[in-house]
Amino acid sequence: MNALAWRGTNLSIGQSFTVAAWVVILGVVGSWFMLKQGPGQVLSDLPEIPRFTLTTVSDVTETTWIQRAEQAYAAGRITRPEGDSALFFYQKMLERDAQNLSALAGIERITSYLINAAESALLKEDWSAAADWAAQTLAIDANNLAARSVVSRVERFERIKWLGDRAVDQIAAGNLTKPVGNNALASYREMLSMDPANVVAQQGIESVAQRLATVAQTEAFADNHARARELIALAKSIAPDAPGISQTEKLTLQWTDMVKDQAVKEDLLAAAKAMQEGHLLGIHSPTGIGALDHYRSVLKKDPNSSAAQSGIVLVIDGLLDQAWALSREERLAEAATLISQAEQAGATNSELREIKSELDFLQRRATARAGNFDEVLAIRELTVRRQAAPVLPRNSQGGWVELLFTVDEDGGVKDIDVVETSGAELLEPALSAVRKWRFEPYLDNGRPIPVRSGVRFSFQT
């Protein structure tokens, strides 16, 4: 088989027709030359025939898959869309050459990117996004331990969140410790079994104990002493150190000595009922009088009433519990109102410090997410994960471009603004370069938050 015939085995139909056409043309020209060449005429006098090179499909494909994969990765098309992503092109290369080092390294880089994205989503409590990133990793490598760990944690976190929401509903329904398998105490205890440091569960168990103590107080004022003692014992077994338990126990056992007259007794009974119904303040009550009002009324009659003093502590704790719940839902204005009410009710600075700090952070983050920034951070204050330098356009005399941009919670660059430039032809190279930059997420109170930064590119010839 001659060289042309051998190459033809790897050519497409279109290429084969092209080659055949050139063979015919060469034959015709050669015949004309043999017939028409006159004295003194040389071969160089003939029209020049275009040169062409035959290459195999495999030669082109091997180079193209890797190049297209790198281009897709730089453009942010990591695994999607299907058929036009870095993952797709690397896998196409591996179908042709399962040991191709560039493709294998590319797949490894993609799995690392996906795992980092999943971990970042976990940090932001975005369980759906974390599960999606992990699923993409497992689609590439079904045995990837890091991805399996993410899936396991997502399932655990989602279960914990579901239990917390369920406990709130159970408390609202009055299912504090009963029925078996459907009560708030069981839900909070399951949360702690999955996450022993879970603050919501710890506070929830204390809240269940305090509510039981409040019911016990109501029973004591209604002269149902046996039931009151039973509820106090149950509250102490659940959370013996919960605020207000010991005071309520003392009141339950010695209430006759503590109630000086019928008016005080009625105020305490009304306060306990208001607490049980969730009417902590007058604005929460249809009558305009809340538990705090009743307890303060008692203190006017009996300044040493431990029942009223412990009741006010329970009111403050209830307001702060609600503020925490609203802050987790990012209902920041409502949470701030409750904090102010707790402060007016007598909450101390130490009691308010943590929730105020949390609310301040959430407000800063909400403001940053809305694109409002108090300051622009210098690049040196950020940790750069990946940079790309702009390329001076051809025939350009050089110059400079100054940009501002936002580093989002994942470390990506967005919302790029041009501050100044010495030449319009320099804008696109500068913008193209900074779009490829990636940073470590900027942390505020240990959690990522968007920040504003900037850079000045200098182009030199």
C-alpha positions in Angstrom: 0.0 0.0 0.0 1.5 3.4 -0.9 1.6 6.4 1.5 -1.4 8.1 0.1 -3.5 5.0 0.2 -2.4 4.3 3.8 -3.4 7.7 5.0 -6.7 7.4 3.3 -7.7 4.7 5.7 -8.0 7.3 8.4 -9.7 10.1 6.4 -13.3 11.1 6.5 -15.4 10.8 3.3 -15.1 14.5 2.6 -11.3 14.3 2.9 -11.2 11.3 0.6 -13.1 13.2 -2.1 -10.7 16.2 -1.7 -7.7 13.9 -2.2 -9.3 12.3 -5.3 -10.0 15.7 -6.8 -6.4 16.8 -6.4 -5.2 13.5 -8.1 -7.4 14.3 -11.1 -6.2 17.9 -11.3 -2.6 16.8 -11.1 -3.2 14.3 -13.9 -4.8 16.8 -16.1 -2.1 19.4 -15.5 0.6 16.8 -16.1 -1.0 15.8 -19.4 -1.3 19.4 -20.5 2.3 20.0 -19.6 3.5 17.0 -21.7 1.4 18.1 -24.7 1.8 21.9 -24.6 5.3 22.6 -23.3 7.2 24.5 -25.9 10.9 25.1 -26.4 12.5 26.9 -23.5 9.5 26.5 -21.1 10.3 25.1 -17.7 8.2 23.6 -14.9 8.3 26.8 -12.7 6.3 28.6 -15.4 3.3 26.5 -14.6 0.6 27.8 -12.1 1.6 26.9 -8.5 -0.6 24.1 -7.1 -1.7 24.7 -3.4 0.1 22.5 -0.9 -1.9 20.5 1.6 -1.1 18.2 4.5 -2.9 15.0 5.3 -3.4 14.5 9.1 -5.3 11.7 10.9 -8.4 12.4 13.0 -6.7 11.0 16.0 -3.9 13.6 15.7 -6.3 16.5 15.8 -8.6 15.0 18.4 -5.9 14.3 21.0 -4.8 17.9 21.0 -8.3 19.3 20.8 -9.9 17.5 23.8 -7.2 18.7 26.2 -7.2 22.3 24.9 -11.0 22.5 25.0 -11.1 21.0 28.5 -8.7 23.7 29.8 -10.6 26.4 28.1 -13.9 25.2 29.6 -12.3 25.0 33.0 -11.0 28.5 32.8 -14.4 29.7 31.7 -16.1 28.1 34.8 -17.8 25.3 32.8 -16.5 22.6 35.1 -19.1 19.9 34.9 -21.9 21.6 33.1 -23.4 22.1 30.6 -23.4 18.5 29.4 -21.3 18.2 26.2 -19.5 21.5 26.7 -17.6 21.2 30.1 -14.1 20.4 31.2 -15.2 17.1 32.6 -16.8 16.1 29.3 -13.7 16.9 27.2 -11.3 15.1 29.7 -13.5 12.0 29.7 -13.5 12.1 25.8 -9.7 12.1 25.9 -9.7 9.1 28.4 -12.0 7.2 26.1 -9.3 7.4 23.5 -6.3 7.0 25.9 -7.2 5.7 29.4 -3.7 6.5 30.6 -3.5 10.1 29.3 -1.7 12.0 32.1 -3.1 15.4 31.2 -6.7 14.1 31.3 -6.2 12.2 34.5 -4.7 15.3 36.2 -7.6 17.3 34.9 -10.2 14.9 36.3 -8.4 15.0 39.7 -8.4 18.8 39.6 -12.2 18.8 38.9 -12.9 16.4 41.8 -10.9 18.6 44.1 -12.8 21.7 42.9 -16.1 19.9 43.5 -15.2 18.8 47.0 -14.0 22.3 47.9 -17.3 23.7 46.7 -19.3 21.1 48.7 -17.3 22.0 51.9 -18.0 25.7 51.3 -21.7 25.0 50.9 -21.7 23.0 54.1 -20.0 26.0 55.9 -22.9 28.2 54.7 -25.5 25.5 55.7 -26.6 25.2 52.1 -27.3 21.5 52.3 -28.9 21.2 48.8 -25.9 22.8 47.1 -23.5 20.6 49.1 -25.4 17.4 48.2 -25.3 18.5 44.5 -21.5 19.1 44.5 -21.0 15.7 46.3 -23.3 13.9 43.8 -21.3 15.4 40.9 -18.1 14.1 42.5 -19.5 10.6 43.0 -20.7 10.5 39.4 -17.0 10.8 38.5 -15.6 8.6 41.3 -18.2 6.5 43.1 -15.7 5.6 45.8 -14.5 9.2 46.6 -14.3 9.2 50.4 -14.5 13.0 50.7 -17.7 13.1 48.7 -19.2 10.3 50.7 -18.3 12.2 53.9 -20.1 15.3 52.6 -23.2 13.2 51.8 -23.2 11.7 55.2 -22.9 15.1 56.9 -25.6 16.6 54.8 -27.9 13.8 55.8 -27.0 14.3 59.4 -27.4 18.1 59.2 -30.7 17.9 57.4 -32.0 15.4 60.0 -30.9 17.8 62.8 -32.6 20.7 61.2 -35.8 18.7 60.7 -35.7 17.6 64.3 -35.3 21.2 65.5 -38.3 22.4 63.4 -40.3 19.4 64.6 -39.5 20.2 68.2 -40.8 23.8 67.8 -44.1 22.5 66.4 -44.3 19.9 69.2 -43.8 22.7 71.9 -46.5 24.8 70.2 -48.8 21.7 70.4 -48.0 21.2 74.1 -46.2 17.9 73.4 -43.4 18.5 75.9 -42.6 15.0 77.0 -45.6 13.1 75.7 -46.8 11.2 73.7 -43.9 8.7 73.3 -42.1 9.2 70.0 -43.8 12.5 69.3 -42.6 15.1 71.9 -40.1 18.0 72.0 -37.9 16.4 74.6 -37.3 13.3 72.5 -36.6 15.5 69.4 -34.0 17.6 71.2 -32.3 14.6 72.7 -32.0 12.9 69.3 -30.4 16.2 68.0 -27.8 16.0 70.8 -27.1 12.3 70.1 -26.1 13.4 66.6 -24.4 16.7 67.6 -23.5 16.8 71.3 -22.5 20.5 71.0 -25.7 21.6 69.4 -26.7 24.8 71.1 -30.3 24.8 69.8 -30.9 21.3 71.3 -29.3 22.3 74.6 -31.4 25.4 74.9 -34.5 23.5 73.7 -34.1 21.0 76.5 -33.8 23.8 79.0 -36.9 25.4 77.5 -38.9 22.2 77.9 -37.8 22.0 81.6 -38.8 25.7 82.2 -42.2 25.2 80.6 -42.8 22.2 82.8 -41.8 24.3 85.8 -44.3 27.1 84.6 -47.1 24.5 84.4 -46.1 23.3 87.9 -46.4 26.9 89.1 -49.9 27.1 87.7 -50.9 23.9 89.3 -49.5 25.1 92.7 -51.5 28.3 92.6 -54.6 26.2 91.7 -53.9 24.1 94.9 -53.1 21.0 92.8 -50.0 20.2 94.9 -49.4 16.6 93.9 -49.4 17.4 90.2 -47.2 20.5 90.8 -44.6 18.4 92.7 -44.7 15.7 89.9 -44.0 18.4 87.2 -41.2 20.0 89.2 -39.5 16.6 89.7 -39.8 15.9 85.9 -38.3 19.4 85.1 -35.4 18.8 87.5 -34.7 15.4 86.0 -34.5 16.9 82.5 -32.5 20.1 83.2 -31.7 20.6 86.9 -29.6 23.7 86.2 -32.0 25.4 83.9 -32.7 29.0 85.0 -35.8 29.4 87.2 -36.2 25.7 88.1 -34.9 25.9 91.7 -36.9 29.1 92.4 -40.1 27.5 91.0 -39.5 24.4 93.1 -39.2 26.5 96.2 -42.4 28.4 95.3 -44.3 25.2 94.6 -43.4 23.6 97.9 -43.9 26.7 100.1 -46.3 28.8 98.1 -48.6 29.6 101.1 -45.7 31.4 102.8 -44.8 33.3 99.7 -48.2 34.6 98.7 -49.2 37.4 101.0 -52.6 38.1 99.8 -55.2 37.2 97.3 -54.2 39.9 94.9 -50.6 38.6 94.7 -51.9 35.1 94.2 -54.1 36.2 91.3 -51.2 38.1 89.7 -48.9 35.1 90.0 -51.6 32.8 88.6 -52.2 35.2 85.7 -48.5 35.5 85.0 -48.1 31.7 84.9 -51.0 31.4 82.6 -49.6 34.1 80.3 -46.2 32.3 80.2 -47.9 29.1 79.3 -49.7 30.8 76.4 -46.6 32.5 75.2 -47.8 36.0 76.1 -44.5 37.2 77.5 -45.2 41.0 77.0 -48.4 43.0 76.7 -47.9 43.4 73.0 -48.1 39.6 72.7 -51.4 39.4 74.6 -54.9 40.1 73.4 -55.6 41.7 76.7 -52.6 44.0 76.5 -51.1 42.6 79.7 -48.4 40.0 79.6 -46.5 37.8 82.0 -43.9 40.5 82.6 -46.6 43.0 83.7 -48.1 40.5 86.2 -44.7 39.7 87.7 -43.8 43.4 88.0 -47.2 43.9 89.7 -46.3 41.3 92.2 -43.0 42.9 93.0 -44.8 46.2 93.7 -46.8 44.4 96.4 -43.9 42.1 97.5 -40.4 43.3 96.5 -38.9 40.1 97.9 -41.1 37.7 95.9 -38.7 35.0 94.5 -41.6 33.8 92.4 -41.9 37.1 90.5 -38.1 37.5 90.3 -37.7 34.0 88.8 -40.7 34.7 86.5 -39.0 37.8 85.1 -35.9 35.6 84.4 -38.1 33.2 82.5 -39.6 36.1 80.5 -36.1 37.4 79.5 -35.0 33.9 78.5 -38.1 33.4 76.4 -37.5 36.7 74.6 -33.9 35.8 73.9 -34.8 32.3 72.7 -37.2 33.8 70.2 -34.6 36.3 69.1 -32.1 33.5 68.4 -34.8 31.6 66.4 -35.6 34.7 64.3 -31.9 35.4 63.7 -31.4 31.9 62.3 -34.2 32.7 59.8 -32.5 36.0 59.1 -35.5 37.9 60.2 -33.2 40.5 61.6 -35.5 43.4 62.3 -37.8 41.2 64.4 -34.9 39.7 66.3 -33.5 43.2 67.1 -36.9 44.2 68.5 -37.0 41.2 70.8 -33.4 41.9 72.0 -34.5 45.5 72.8 -37.5 44.1 74.7 -35.3 41.7 76.7 -33.0 44.6 77.5 -35.9 46.6 78.8 -37.1 43.6 80.8 -33.8 43.6 82.7 -31.5 41.4 80.6 -27.8 41.9 81.6 -25.0 42.7 79.2 -23.6 39.2 79.6 -26.9 37.7 78.6 -27.2 40.0 75.5 -23.5 40.0 74.4 -23.6 36.8 72.3 -27.0 37.4 70.6 -26.0 41.0 69.8 -22.7 39.9 68.3 -24.6 37.3 66.1 -27.1 39.9 65.0 -24.3 42.4 64.1 -22.6 39.8 62.0 -25.8 38.8 60.2 -26.6 42.5 59.5 -23.1 43.0 58.1 -23.4 40.0 55.9 -26.9 41.0 54.6 -25.6 44.4 53.8 -22.6 43.0 51.9 -24.8 40.5 50.0 -26.9 43.5 48.9 -23.7 45.0 47.4 -23.2 47.8 50.1 -19.7 48.0 51.5 -18.2 50.4 54.1 -14.7 49.8 52.9 -12.6 48.4 50.0 -10.0 45.9 51.1 -6.5 45.9 49.7 -5.5 42.8 47.7 -2.9 42.0 50.4 -5.6 41.6 52.9 -7.0 38.7 50.9 -5.6 35.3 50.1 -5.3 34.7 46.4 -5.9 31.2 45.3 -5.6 31.7 41.5 -4.5 34.7 39.4 -4.3 35.5 35.7 -2.3 38.3 34.2 -3.8 40.5 31.4 -2.2 40.4 28.0 -1.1 43.6 26.3 -3.1 43.9 23.1 -1.1 43.9 19.9 -0.1 47.4 18.7 -1.0 48.9 22.0 1.4 51.5 23.6 0.6 50.2 27.1 -1.1 52.0 30.0 -3.2 51.1 33.0 -6.6 50.0 34.1 -8.0 50.3 37.7 -10.9 48.0 38.7 -13.1 47.4 41.7 -14.8 44.0 42.2 -16.6 41.9 44.8 -15.1 38.7 46.2 -18.2 36.5 47.0 -18.6 34.0 49.8 -17.1 31.2 47.6 -14.0 33.3 46.8 -15.2 34.1 43.2 -15.1 37.5 41.5 -18.2 39.3 40.5 -19.7 42.9 40.1 -16.6 44.3 38.4 -16.5 48.0 37.9 -14.0 50.1 35.9 -12.7 53.0 38.0 -10.3 54.5 35.4 -8.3 53.5 32.4 -5.7 55.1 30.1 -7.1 53.4 27.0 -10.3 51.6 26.0 -8.4 48.8 24.2 -7.0 47.7 27.6 -10.4 47.1 29.3 -11.2 43.7 27.9 -7.8 42.1 28.7 -8.0 43.5 32.3 -11.6 42.3 32.7 -10.9 38.9 31.2 -7.9 38.4 33.6 -9.7 39.4 36.8 -12.7 37.3 36.0 -10.4 34.3 36.3 -9.1 35.2 39.8 -10.1 33.1 42.8 -9.6 33.9 46.5 -10.0 32.1 49.8 -13.4 33.2 51.2 -13.0 36.2 53.5 -14.0 35.2 57.1 -15.8 37.4 59.6 -16.4 35.8 63.0 -15.2 32.6 61.3 -17.8 32.6 58.6 -17.5 33.8 54.9 -18.8 37.2 53.9 -18.6 39.1 50.6 -16.0 41.9 50.5 -15.1 44.6 48.1 -11.5 44.9 46.7 -9.7 46.4 43.7 -6.6 46.1 41.5 -4.6 48.3 39.2 -3.1 46.6 36.1 -0.1 48.3 34.4 0.5 47.4 30.8 4.0 47.9 29.5 5.4 47.5 26.0 
